[in-house]
Amino acid sequence: MAALLICAGAAPFILLTAMASYNVEYSYFKPGVALKSYSLAIGSFVCGSHWGIYLAKSSPINLLVTSNICTLVLWIAFLYSENYELFFSVIFLLLLLVDFILNKSNIVLGGYFKYRSIITLIVVLCLVFNLIFN
């Protein structure tokens, strides 16, 4: 079930990137804006999951600090950066690095890390594609 939810979370990245590429817009819906908002929501969610891990388990890194810094960078990029995709991509990769450390420390399961790696690759590719072509 978790794998299905993780994979389903990548679908909007793919769909919104495709819609933005084909200039599919309506007066009430702009895919580029939706992609930016969804990226912020997912990034914040991942940061929040790290915060929860910090409260529940011992960790080799201070997840409370890393998750809050990443969330703040996401929000600042969301509010002030026209090229948010670059900042968001870096943060998603840093969050994957944190999960790698947690996986090597046996704090998160290997299966979870495998799916996170695949989904992060999809997300970063969508964001970079959007940055270059839209």
Helices and strands as residue ranges (DSSP letters): H 2-21, H 31-56, H 63-80, H 84-104, H 110-133
